[in-house]
Amino acid sequence: MVVDEPGGPEVLRVAEVADPDPGPGEVLVEVVAAGVNRADLMQREGHYPPPPGASETIGLEVSGHVAGLGAGVEGWDVGQPCVALLAGGGYAERVVVPAGQVVPPPPGYDLVDAAGVIEVAATVWSTAAYAHLSAGETYLVHGGAGGIGSFAIQYAKALGATVVATAGSEAKLQHCRDLGADHAFSYTGDWAGQTREATGGRGVDVVLDNMGAKYLEAHVDLLAPDGRLVVIGFQGGRRATVDLGALLPKRASIAAISLRGRPVEQKADICRHVADEVWPLLADGTIKPSPLTTYALDDVVEAHRRLESGDNVGKIVLTVQG
């Protein structure tokens, strides 16, 4: 999959490129399916380039089988099923990945279902760990019916948090409630006022923020004492002004966290934690799989249009090989 110039979904096209070879410490994965994420849309538009040295091909997560091993890689055999967290390269038949970012699929998941799990699991786990989200705290997540939101609701509930979610339609709000959200409010209404009322005026302890500038003032106002705002996206813009005087008396903090650009060692550590701590929650049904919408790789343009439309619930996955 290549992009000749930034633009809309129509700039995506399938093309023949040379197969990659695994270098030292890398695994070659023959891809069965690849997850589609909002970061992919941003990269296609020219707003989210890959880190230095990463593949220019779009795609941050895949499932498949081990097809080759670079020097020094242990613990894997050719043919084994796997999922992988990438810095790029996922919309392809083959991709090379640092070995620490390759883990077994969640128990009980086939490879198509598993393709859309590792990136959201790693994002949600790492942000919750960074924010020290704890039992008894209140957690606000936007886009609760999307891939990250659906996962975040369930993971926060598994930690014992009270969850407030937003979404754009009654059907999506009900989806959030079905996943365990204690409160679900439409982002087309006064979600901030409703959240404050639902928390008895105290506010929220942790916000998982994919909106950025548009909601910054509301989020700072909603933070409870010692509250933490964790920004992971900029769907509502990149630039805003913060009133430090509103943060100071609350002892509140704001952090912006990217998973993609982290050093390989950090991503490997996150993947280990996900496999050890999150996969068991999927295996026993504590976290249920998101609804899955699948497209063939040749239909990637339609997959991107679907995600951009805002109509999708759950995760979109591209199937590459049967």
Disulfide bonds with the S-S distance in Angstrom:
none
